[in-house]
Amino acid sequence: MAQDLFKNGWDVLILEEADTKVFFEPEDTIASELSSKWRNGGITAAFGKPIVPYGEGKSLGGGSAINTAIWQKPSEIVIEKWSSHWKIDNFDVDKFGSYFDKASSLLKPSPVKKLGPDSSPLTQGCEKLGWSYEHLPIAAVQLQLNEGSTYKRQSVFDKLIKPNLGKHLKVQTNTKVLKIIIKNNTVIGADVRYQE
């Protein structure tokens, strides 16, 4: 949305609750990254039948900033269930497909050629148990290191927003949005909390 508004001549301000250093300084350990970039330290659940744990990003780029932008299109059955159950207007398989195709053309996900050291135990475990598995495409850049290859995350923020930051497209961090203010079906402002 920010990119579309910016490209159509609007001034855009993105509000983000996490700290600036989260985006521009590398993390020392997985533990420190979980506490700084993942909501609730990586322990979030969607309540239902069954309860589903999932990872939610607390950083610019959201989930794509923490999962290397893993690329997987939901099945048509799932999309139709979302539309029917949640009664989402103007949302169906074709509409979702158009958004998915647009995002794919912007982020250019590619197949994983070789897994990094963190993923190898999962592959070995699947093979030992006789389970099938699939390497999903990711929107990341493969890096060659002395000890092998790894991937540098390319989040939605990295690909779409960061290259255009400037006078007409800005990011304000340490700012949590508490409530969006709507009047006459138009967003006119937001209540925010500035975090130290």
Residue frames as a rotation matrix with the C-alpha (Angstrom) as fourth column:
MET 1
0.572 0.820 0.000 0.00
0.820 -0.572 0.000 0.00
0.000 0.000 -1.000 0.00
ALA 2
0.425 -0.488 -0.762 2.81
0.178 -0.780 0.599 2.41
-0.887 -0.391 -0.245 0.90
GLN 3
-0.643 -0.723 0.254 4.53
0.358 0.009 0.934 1.79
-0.677 0.691 0.253 -2.42
ASP 4
-0.210 0.654 0.727 1.32
0.966 0.024 0.257 2.29
0.151 0.756 -0.637 -4.41
LEU 5
0.759 0.504 -0.412 0.54
0.592 -0.798 0.115 5.58
-0.271 -0.331 -0.904 -2.60
PHE 6
0.101 -0.835 -0.541 4.11
0.117 -0.530 0.840 6.83
-0.988 -0.149 0.044 -2.99
LYS 7
-0.711 -0.418 0.566 4.23
0.549 0.174 0.818 6.01
-0.440 0.892 0.106 -6.71
ASN 8
0.004 0.798 0.602 0.95
0.932 -0.222 0.288 7.88
0.364 0.560 -0.745 -7.21
GLY 9
-0.242 -0.273 0.931 2.30
0.262 -0.942 -0.208 11.12
0.934 0.194 0.300 -5.75
TRP 10
0.817 0.566 0.114 1.25
0.026 -0.233 0.972 10.88
0.576 -0.791 -0.206 -2.09
ASP 11
-0.268 -0.805 0.529 3.48
-0.738 -0.182 -0.650 11.70
0.620 -0.564 -0.546 0.88
VAL 12
0.578 0.442 -0.686 3.69
-0.025 0.850 0.526 8.53
0.816 -0.287 0.502 2.99
LEU 13
-0.261 -0.594 0.761 4.65
-0.898 -0.141 -0.417 8.05
0.355 -0.792 -0.496 6.65
ILE 14
0.226 0.244 -0.943 5.00
0.030 0.966 0.257 4.47
0.974 -0.086 0.211 7.93
LEU 15
0.220 -0.085 0.972 4.62
-0.939 -0.287 0.188 4.03
0.263 -0.954 -0.143 11.70
GLU 16
0.227 -0.255 -0.940 6.51
0.015 0.966 -0.259 1.11
0.974 0.045 0.223 13.25
GLU 17
0.925 0.238 0.297 6.60
-0.274 -0.127 0.953 0.14
0.265 -0.963 -0.052 16.91
ALA 18
0.673 -0.718 -0.175 10.03
0.735 0.626 0.259 -1.51
-0.076 -0.303 0.950 16.86
ASP 19
0.485 -0.604 -0.633 13.31
0.017 -0.716 0.697 0.37
-0.875 -0.349 -0.337 17.32
THR 20
0.735 -0.243 -0.633 15.35
-0.672 -0.384 -0.633 1.71
-0.090 0.891 -0.446 14.40
LYS 21
-0.258 -0.957 0.136 18.34
-0.922 0.286 0.261 -0.49
-0.289 -0.058 -0.956 15.27
VAL 22
0.146 0.400 0.905 16.19
-0.152 0.913 -0.379 -3.57
-0.978 -0.082 0.194 14.62
PHE 23
0.919 0.366 0.149 16.40
0.095 0.160 -0.982 -2.90
-0.384 0.917 0.112 10.89
PHE 24
0.796 -0.602 -0.057 19.93
-0.384 -0.430 -0.817 -1.72
0.468 0.672 -0.574 10.39
GLU 25
-0.139 -0.861 0.490 22.05
-0.990 0.106 -0.095 -3.63
0.030 -0.498 -0.867 12.92
PRO 26
-0.072 0.080 -0.994 22.70
-0.329 0.939 0.099 -7.39
0.942 0.334 -0.041 12.64
GLU 27
0.761 0.391 0.518 21.72
-0.622 0.212 0.754 -9.59
0.185 -0.896 0.404 15.58
ASP 28
-0.295 -0.924 0.244 24.35
-0.954 0.272 -0.124 -11.51
0.049 -0.269 -0.962 17.55
THR 29
-0.958 -0.009 0.285 22.23
-0.079 0.968 -0.236 -14.56
-0.274 -0.249 -0.929 18.32
ILE 30
-0.567 0.822 -0.063 18.91
0.312 0.285 0.906 -16.16
0.763 0.494 -0.418 17.42
ALA 31
-0.157 0.505 -0.849 17.74
0.988 0.079 -0.136 -15.46
-0.001 -0.859 -0.511 21.00
SER 32
-0.601 -0.098 -0.793 18.35
0.282 -0.955 -0.096 -11.71
-0.748 -0.281 0.602 20.68
GLU 33
-0.953 0.280 -0.119 16.61
-0.210 -0.323 0.923 -11.67
0.220 0.904 0.367 17.31
LEU 34
-0.401 0.843 -0.357 13.55
0.717 0.532 0.450 -13.46
0.570 -0.076 -0.818 18.73
SER 35
-0.120 0.359 -0.926 13.17
0.887 -0.381 -0.262 -10.79
-0.447 -0.852 -0.272 21.42
SER 36
-0.570 -0.195 -0.798 13.70
0.038 -0.977 0.212 -7.81
-0.821 0.090 0.564 19.09
LYS 37
-0.844 0.139 -0.519 12.07
-0.536 -0.278 0.797 -8.81
-0.034 0.951 0.309 15.78
TRP 38
-0.630 0.634 -0.448 9.38
0.304 0.733 0.609 -11.34
0.714 0.248 -0.654 16.72
ARG 39
-0.073 0.690 0.720 6.15
-0.736 -0.525 0.428 -10.38
0.673 -0.499 0.546 18.50
ASN 40
0.753 0.386 0.533 5.87
-0.658 0.429 0.619 -12.06
0.010 -0.817 0.576 21.90
GLY 41
-0.107 -0.912 0.395 9.34
-0.799 0.315 0.512 -13.54
-0.592 -0.261 -0.763 21.42
GLY 42
-0.720 -0.152 -0.677 8.03
-0.631 0.551 0.547 -15.76
0.290 0.821 -0.493 18.65
ILE 43
-0.875 0.470 -0.115 5.21
0.476 0.792 -0.382 -17.28
-0.088 -0.389 -0.917 20.71
THR 44
-0.602 0.755 -0.259 1.92
-0.738 -0.650 -0.180 -16.13
-0.304 0.083 0.949 19.19
ALA 45
-0.850 0.361 0.384 -1.21
0.387 0.922 -0.009 -18.24
-0.358 0.141 -0.923 18.72
ALA 46
-0.635 0.761 -0.132 -4.37
-0.636 -0.419 0.648 -17.99
0.438 0.496 0.750 16.66
PHE 47
-0.738 0.388 0.552 -7.18
-0.332 0.504 -0.798 -19.29
-0.587 -0.772 -0.243 18.84
GLY 48
0.035 0.759 -0.650 -9.60
-0.986 0.131 0.101 -21.70
0.162 0.637 0.753 17.20
LYS 49
0.490 0.141 0.860 -9.99
-0.365 0.929 0.056 -25.41
-0.791 -0.342 0.507 16.60
PRO 50
0.428 -0.425 -0.798 -7.15
0.897 0.308 0.317 -26.25
0.112 -0.851 0.513 16.76
ILE 51
0.820 -0.324 -0.471 -5.04
-0.095 -0.890 0.446 -23.44
-0.564 -0.321 -0.761 18.28
VAL 52
0.707 -0.561 0.429 -2.33
0.655 0.293 -0.696 -22.62
0.265 0.774 0.575 15.72
PRO 53
0.394 -0.656 -0.644 1.05
0.337 -0.548 0.765 -21.19
-0.855 -0.519 0.005 16.79
TYR 54
0.648 -0.208 0.732 2.66
0.720 -0.144 -0.679 -18.87
0.247 0.967 0.056 14.25
GLY 55
-0.323 -0.839 -0.437 5.51
0.862 -0.452 0.230 -16.40
-0.391 -0.302 0.869 13.92
GLU 56
0.752 0.573 0.327 4.57
0.649 -0.730 -0.215 -12.72
0.116 0.374 -0.920 13.66
GLY 57
-0.252 -0.927 0.279 7.17
0.856 -0.348 -0.382 -10.11
0.451 0.143 0.881 12.84
LYS 58
0.743 0.329 -0.583 7.50
0.561 -0.781 0.274 -7.00
-0.365 -0.531 -0.765 15.00
SER 59
-0.336 -0.873 -0.353 9.60
0.267 -0.448 0.853 -5.12
-0.903 0.192 0.384 12.46
LEU 60
0.079 0.312 -0.947 9.41
-0.786 -0.565 -0.252 -3.41
-0.613 0.764 0.200 9.11
GLY 61
-0.550 -0.198 -0.811 8.45
-0.735 0.576 0.358 -6.04
0.396 0.793 -0.462 6.58
GLY 62
0.374 0.798 0.472 6.38
-0.926 0.347 0.147 -8.00
-0.047 -0.492 0.869 9.11
GLY 63
0.747 0.006 0.665 6.51
-0.157 0.973 0.167 -11.75
-0.647 -0.229 0.728 8.62
SER 64
0.902 -0.415 0.122 8.74
0.245 0.257 -0.935 -11.41
0.357 0.873 0.334 5.56
ALA 65
0.372 -0.796 0.477 11.45
-0.717 -0.573 -0.397 -9.86
0.590 -0.194 -0.784 7.78
ILE 66
0.042 -0.343 0.939 11.65
-0.907 0.381 0.179 -12.92
-0.419 -0.859 -0.295 10.01
ASN 67
0.424 0.191 0.886 11.04
-0.055 0.981 -0.185 -15.85
-0.904 0.030 0.426 7.68
THR 68
-0.637 -0.770 0.015 13.22
0.023 0.001 1.000 -14.93
-0.770 0.637 0.018 4.68
ALA 69
-0.167 0.688 -0.706 10.02
-0.876 -0.432 -0.214 -14.23
-0.452 0.583 0.675 2.72
ILE 70
-0.820 -0.004 0.573 9.10
0.119 0.977 0.177 -17.91
-0.560 0.214 -0.800 2.27
TRP 71
-0.570 0.544 -0.616 6.82
-0.809 -0.506 0.301 -18.04
-0.148 0.669 0.728 -0.75
GLN 72
-0.927 0.336 0.164 3.80
0.346 0.938 0.034 -20.33
-0.142 0.089 -0.986 -0.74
LYS 73
-0.657 0.754 -0.004 0.43
-0.632 -0.548 0.548 -19.74
0.411 0.363 0.837 -2.37
PRO 74
-0.516 0.549 0.657 -2.58
-0.456 0.474 -0.754 -21.07
-0.725 -0.688 0.006 -0.43
SER 75
-0.853 0.289 0.434 -4.73
0.499 0.696 0.517 -23.63
-0.153 0.657 -0.738 -2.20
GLU 76
-0.689 0.666 0.285 -7.96
-0.204 -0.556 0.806 -22.51
0.695 0.497 0.519 -3.89
ILE 77
0.102 0.738 -0.667 -9.94
0.589 0.495 0.638 -24.41
0.801 -0.458 -0.385 -1.23
VAL 78
-0.317 -0.306 -0.898 -8.28
0.933 -0.272 -0.236 -22.42
-0.171 -0.912 0.372 1.57
ILE 79
-0.997 -0.073 0.023 -8.86
0.077 -0.966 0.247 -19.08
0.004 0.248 0.969 -0.20
GLU 80
-0.381 0.925 0.013 -12.53
-0.059 -0.038 0.998 -19.92
0.923 0.379 0.069 -0.79
LYS 81
0.124 0.389 -0.913 -12.95
0.871 0.399 0.288 -20.89
0.476 -0.830 -0.290 2.88
TRP 82
-0.728 -0.429 -0.535 -11.38
0.630 -0.726 -0.274 -17.59
-0.271 -0.537 0.799 3.99
SER 83
-0.913 0.368 0.179 -13.74
-0.182 -0.758 0.626 -15.65
0.366 0.539 0.759 1.74
SER 84
-0.104 0.941 -0.322 -16.84
0.123 0.334 0.935 -17.59
0.987 0.058 -0.151 2.81
HIS 85
0.031 0.093 -0.995 -16.14
0.931 0.359 0.062 -17.89
0.363 -0.929 -0.075 6.54
TRP 86
-0.535 -0.361 -0.764 -14.98
0.685 -0.714 -0.143 -14.30
-0.494 -0.600 0.629 7.11
LYS 87
0.509 0.824 0.247 -17.40
0.802 -0.350 -0.484 -12.80
-0.313 0.445 -0.839 4.55
ILE 88
-0.331 -0.743 -0.581 -14.62
0.304 -0.667 0.680 -10.76
-0.893 0.049 0.447 2.89
ASP 89
0.739 0.629 -0.239 -15.95
0.037 -0.393 -0.919 -8.47
-0.672 0.671 -0.313 0.17
ASN 90
0.823 -0.368 -0.433 -14.23
-0.550 -0.326 -0.769 -8.50
0.142 0.871 -0.471 -3.23
PHE 91
-0.237 -0.900 0.367 -12.01
-0.923 0.326 0.203 -11.44
-0.302 -0.291 -0.908 -2.26
ASP 92
0.864 0.440 0.246 -11.87
-0.338 0.868 -0.365 -14.67
-0.374 0.232 0.898 -4.20
VAL 93
0.443 -0.721 0.534 -9.37
0.589 0.682 0.433 -16.98
-0.676 0.123 0.726 -5.90
ASP 94
0.402 -0.268 0.876 -8.90
0.834 -0.287 -0.471 -14.65
0.378 0.920 0.108 -8.89
LYS 95
0.837 -0.060 0.544 -8.48
-0.183 -0.968 0.175 -11.51
0.516 -0.246 -0.821 -6.77
PHE 96
0.752 -0.601 0.271 -6.03
-0.190 0.195 0.962 -13.24
-0.631 -0.775 0.032 -4.44
GLY 97
0.422 -0.589 0.690 -4.14
0.810 0.586 0.004 -14.58
-0.406 0.557 0.724 -7.47
SER 98
0.629 -0.172 0.758 -3.74
0.447 -0.718 -0.534 -11.08
0.636 0.675 -0.375 -8.93
TYR 99
0.826 -0.346 0.445 -2.23
-0.555 -0.635 0.538 -9.81
0.096 -0.691 -0.716 -5.65
PHE 100
0.633 -0.595 0.496 -0.02
0.107 0.701 0.705 -12.87
-0.767 -0.393 0.507 -5.34
ASP 101
0.484 -0.425 0.765 1.25
0.875 0.212 -0.436 -12.44
0.023 0.880 0.475 -8.92
LYS 102
0.760 -0.187 0.623 1.94
-0.031 -0.967 -0.253 -8.73
0.650 0.173 -0.740 -8.33
ALA 103
0.761 -0.480 0.437 3.90
-0.555 -0.133 0.821 -9.48
-0.336 -0.867 -0.367 -5.16
SER 104
0.575 -0.544 0.611 5.81
0.497 0.825 0.268 -12.26
-0.650 0.149 0.745 -6.95
SER 105
0.586 -0.341 0.735 6.84
0.680 -0.286 -0.675 -9.91
0.440 0.896 0.064 -9.76
LEU 106
0.743 -0.290 0.603 8.12
-0.418 -0.905 0.080 -7.37
0.522 -0.311 -0.794 -7.23
LEU 107
0.557 -0.493 0.668 9.94
-0.702 0.149 0.696 -9.72
-0.443 -0.857 -0.263 -4.85
LYS 108
0.351 -0.401 -0.846 11.05
-0.756 0.412 -0.509 -12.31
0.553 0.818 -0.159 -7.45
PRO 109
0.426 -0.174 0.888 11.17
-0.680 0.586 0.441 -15.39
-0.597 -0.791 0.131 -5.19
SER 110
0.101 -0.475 -0.874 13.49
-0.840 0.430 -0.331 -18.16
0.533 0.768 -0.355 -6.35
PRO 111
0.839 0.209 -0.502 13.97
-0.007 0.927 0.376 -21.85
0.543 -0.312 0.779 -5.51
VAL 112
0.598 -0.657 0.459 16.39
-0.675 -0.104 0.731 -22.74
-0.432 -0.747 -0.505 -2.74
LYS 113
0.474 -0.499 -0.726 19.47
-0.587 0.435 -0.683 -24.26
0.657 0.749 -0.087 -4.38
LYS 114
-0.246 -0.587 -0.771 21.23
0.366 0.680 -0.635 -25.34
0.897 -0.439 0.047 -1.22
LEU 115
0.779 0.614 -0.128 20.08
0.311 -0.200 0.929 -25.24
0.545 -0.764 -0.346 2.39
GLY 116
0.086 -0.713 0.695 22.02
-0.643 -0.573 -0.508 -23.35
0.761 -0.404 -0.508 5.01
PRO 117
-0.763 -0.508 -0.400 23.40
-0.059 0.671 -0.739 -25.08
0.643 -0.541 -0.542 8.13
ASP 118
-0.736 0.521 0.433 20.34
-0.608 -0.227 -0.761 -24.10
-0.299 -0.823 0.484 10.23
SER 119
0.245 0.928 -0.280 17.95
-0.958 0.186 -0.220 -26.01
-0.153 0.322 0.935 7.93
SER 120
-0.351 -0.481 -0.803 20.03
-0.689 0.714 -0.126 -29.14
0.634 0.509 -0.582 7.32
PRO 121
-0.951 -0.010 0.309 18.93
-0.239 0.659 -0.713 -30.97
-0.197 -0.752 -0.629 10.53
LEU 122
-0.052 0.998 0.019 15.28
-0.625 -0.017 -0.780 -30.65
-0.779 -0.052 0.625 9.44
THR 123
0.298 0.094 -0.950 16.04
-0.922 0.285 -0.261 -32.19
0.246 0.954 0.171 6.06
GLN 124
-0.674 -0.644 -0.362 18.08
-0.509 0.760 -0.404 -34.99
0.536 -0.088 -0.840 7.63
GLY 125
-0.736 0.466 0.491 15.29
-0.364 0.339 -0.867 -35.70
-0.570 -0.817 -0.080 10.13
CYS 126
0.289 0.881 -0.375 12.68
-0.818 0.023 -0.575 -35.93
-0.497 0.473 0.727 7.36
GLU 127
0.065 -0.345 -0.936 14.86
-0.816 0.521 -0.249 -38.30
0.574 0.781 -0.248 5.33
LYS 128
-0.888 -0.452 0.082 15.55
-0.402 0.679 -0.614 -40.51
0.222 -0.579 -0.785 8.35
LEU 129
-0.533 0.771 0.349 11.81
-0.277 0.231 -0.933 -40.74
-0.800 -0.594 0.090 9.15
GLY 130
-0.726 0.208 0.656 10.86
0.642 0.549 0.536 -41.31
-0.248 0.810 -0.532 5.53
TRP 131
0.236 0.820 -0.521 8.82
0.476 -0.565 -0.674 -38.08
-0.847 -0.088 -0.524 5.36
SER 132
0.062 -0.161 0.985 8.43
0.957 -0.271 -0.105 -36.13
0.284 0.949 0.138 2.15
TYR 133
0.154 -0.048 -0.987 9.40
0.498 -0.859 0.119 -32.45
-0.853 -0.510 -0.108 2.15
GLU 134
0.464 0.066 0.883 9.59
0.849 -0.316 -0.423 -29.56
0.251 0.946 -0.203 -0.23
HIS 135
-0.543 -0.658 -0.522 11.93
0.712 -0.690 0.129 -26.57
-0.445 -0.301 0.843 -0.44
LEU 136
0.578 0.816 0.029 9.69
0.735 -0.504 -0.453 -23.54
-0.355 0.283 -0.891 -0.88
PRO 137
0.044 -0.529 0.847 10.88
0.706 -0.583 -0.401 -20.58
0.707 0.616 0.348 -2.97
ILE 138
0.298 0.010 -0.955 12.12
0.821 -0.513 0.251 -17.59
-0.487 -0.858 -0.161 -0.97
ALA 139
0.811 -0.051 0.583 12.61
0.298 -0.821 -0.487 -13.91
0.503 0.569 -0.650 -1.76
ALA 140
0.768 -0.632 -0.103 16.19
-0.060 -0.231 0.971 -13.81
-0.638 -0.740 -0.215 -0.54
VAL 141
0.615 -0.668 -0.418 19.70
-0.698 -0.214 -0.684 -13.41
0.368 0.712 -0.598 -1.89
GLN 142
0.925 -0.334 -0.182 22.02
0.372 0.891 0.259 -16.42
0.076 -0.308 0.948 -1.72
LEU 143
0.601 -0.780 0.174 25.43
-0.795 -0.606 0.028 -15.67
0.083 -0.155 -0.984 -0.22
GLN 144
0.644 -0.494 -0.584 28.52
0.230 0.853 -0.468 -17.85
0.729 0.167 0.663 -0.54
LEU 145
0.682 -0.430 0.591 30.54
-0.731 -0.398 0.555 -18.18
-0.003 -0.811 -0.585 2.67
ASN 146
-0.366 -0.916 -0.162 33.67
-0.887 0.396 -0.237 -20.14
0.281 0.057 -0.958 3.55
GLU 147
-0.785 0.075 0.615 31.58
-0.325 0.794 -0.513 -22.72
-0.527 -0.603 -0.599 5.42
GLY 148
-0.560 0.607 0.564 28.96
0.785 0.606 0.127 -22.98
-0.265 0.514 -0.816 2.67
SER 149
-0.707 0.371 0.602 26.03
0.189 -0.721 0.666 -20.98
0.682 0.585 0.440 1.38
THR 150
-0.539 0.632 -0.557 23.35
0.673 -0.075 -0.736 -19.08
-0.507 -0.771 -0.385 3.28
TYR 151
-0.096 0.604 0.791 20.61
0.830 -0.390 0.398 -16.61
0.549 0.695 -0.464 2.45
LYS 152
-0.957 -0.120 -0.265 20.28
0.240 -0.840 -0.486 -12.94
-0.164 -0.529 0.832 3.29
ARG 153
-0.144 0.988 -0.057 16.68
0.814 0.085 -0.575 -11.99
-0.563 -0.129 -0.816 3.98
GLN 154
-0.973 0.031 0.228 14.99
0.117 -0.787 0.606 -9.65
0.198 0.616 0.762 1.54
SER 155
-0.475 0.841 -0.259 11.82
0.608 0.101 -0.787 -8.53
-0.636 -0.531 -0.559 3.26
VAL 156
0.353 0.698 0.623 8.99
0.927 -0.352 -0.131 -6.58
0.128 0.624 -0.771 1.66
PHE 157
0.849 -0.100 -0.520 10.49
0.130 -0.913 0.388 -3.51
-0.513 -0.397 -0.761 3.35
ASP 158
-0.127 -0.992 0.009 13.95
0.155 -0.011 0.988 -4.22
-0.980 0.127 0.155 1.89
LYS 159
-0.520 -0.093 0.849 12.61
0.794 0.315 0.520 -4.66
-0.316 0.944 -0.090 -1.63
LEU 160
0.095 0.743 0.662 9.85
0.905 -0.341 0.253 -2.05
0.414 0.576 -0.705 -1.89
ILE 161
0.910 0.395 -0.124 10.30
0.404 -0.780 0.479 0.66
0.093 -0.485 -0.869 0.74
LYS 162
0.426 -0.809 -0.406 13.97
0.483 -0.176 0.858 1.02
-0.765 -0.561 0.316 1.69
PRO 163
-0.409 -0.653 0.637 15.17
0.892 -0.141 0.429 1.96
-0.190 0.744 0.641 -1.85
ASN 164
-0.068 0.495 0.866 12.61
0.633 -0.650 0.421 4.81
0.771 0.577 -0.269 -1.96
LEU 165
0.373 0.198 -0.907 13.08
0.900 -0.315 0.301 6.34
-0.226 -0.928 -0.296 1.50
GLY 166
-0.684 -0.585 0.436 13.40
0.667 -0.743 0.050 10.11
0.295 0.325 0.898 1.31
LYS 167
-0.969 0.235 0.075 11.45
-0.247 -0.929 -0.275 13.34
0.005 -0.285 0.959 1.44
HIS 168
-0.266 0.949 -0.171 8.11
-0.899 -0.180 0.400 11.85
0.349 0.260 0.900 0.35
LEU 169
0.583 0.387 -0.715 8.41
-0.109 0.909 0.403 8.39
0.805 -0.157 0.572 1.92
LYS 170
-0.322 -0.678 0.660 9.42
-0.733 -0.263 -0.628 8.21
0.599 -0.686 -0.412 5.58
VAL 171
0.175 0.296 -0.939 9.47
0.405 0.848 0.343 5.72
0.897 -0.440 0.029 8.45
GLN 172
-0.056 -0.153 0.987 8.95
-0.806 -0.576 -0.135 6.62
0.589 -0.803 -0.091 12.09
THR 173
-0.216 -0.119 -0.969 10.02
0.245 0.954 -0.172 3.89
0.945 -0.275 -0.176 14.49
ASN 174
-0.911 -0.111 -0.398 9.34
0.399 0.018 -0.917 3.46
0.109 -0.994 0.028 18.23
THR 175
-0.680 0.733 -0.034 5.71
-0.723 -0.677 -0.134 4.36
-0.121 -0.066 0.990 17.52
LYS 176
-0.900 0.413 0.140 2.92
0.405 0.911 -0.081 1.90
-0.161 -0.016 -0.987 18.34
VAL 177
-0.645 0.758 0.099 -0.49
-0.483 -0.504 0.716 2.52
0.592 0.414 0.691 16.76
LEU 178
-0.913 0.354 0.203 -3.19
-0.043 0.411 -0.911 1.97
-0.406 -0.840 -0.360 19.41
LYS 179
0.012 0.979 0.203 -6.24
0.565 0.161 -0.809 2.96
-0.825 0.124 -0.551 17.41
ILE 180
-0.862 -0.150 0.484 -7.08
0.501 -0.404 0.765 4.14
0.081 0.902 0.424 13.90
ILE 181
-0.451 0.699 -0.555 -9.53
0.094 -0.581 -0.809 7.06
-0.888 -0.417 0.196 13.92
ILE 182
-0.786 0.284 0.550 -12.27
0.609 0.196 0.769 6.85
0.110 0.939 -0.327 11.28
LYS 183
-0.393 0.704 -0.592 -14.85
0.000 -0.644 -0.765 9.53
-0.920 -0.301 0.252 10.46
ASN 184
0.453 0.679 -0.578 -17.45
-0.632 -0.213 -0.745 9.23
-0.629 0.703 0.333 7.67
ASN 185
0.892 -0.089 0.443 -15.76
0.266 0.895 -0.357 6.03
-0.365 0.437 0.822 6.43
THR 186
0.623 -0.737 0.261 -12.44
0.012 -0.325 -0.946 7.89
0.782 0.592 -0.193 6.06
VAL 187
0.342 -0.608 -0.716 -9.29
0.937 0.273 0.216 7.43
0.065 -0.745 0.664 8.14
ILE 188
0.772 -0.002 0.636 -8.46
0.085 -0.991 -0.106 10.85
0.630 0.136 -0.764 9.61
GLY 189
0.145 -0.777 0.613 -5.75
-0.856 -0.409 -0.317 9.97
0.497 -0.479 -0.724 12.12
ALA 190
0.290 -0.114 -0.950 -4.36
0.274 0.961 -0.032 7.57
0.917 -0.251 0.310 14.68
ASP 191
0.820 -0.138 0.556 -3.80
-0.570 -0.292 0.768 7.38
0.056 -0.947 -0.318 18.42
VAL 192
0.430 -0.758 -0.490 -0.20
0.096 0.578 -0.810 6.37
0.898 0.302 0.321 18.98
ARG 193
0.960 -0.281 -0.001 2.18
-0.020 -0.072 0.997 5.69
-0.280 -0.957 -0.075 21.85
TYR 194
0.495 -0.864 -0.093 5.80
-0.511 -0.203 -0.835 6.73
0.703 0.461 -0.542 21.47
GLN 195
0.955 -0.184 -0.234 8.16
0.290 0.745 0.600 4.21
0.064 -0.641 0.765 23.01
GLU 196
0.612 -0.789 0.054 11.52
-0.749 -0.556 0.360 5.02
-0.254 -0.261 -0.931 24.56
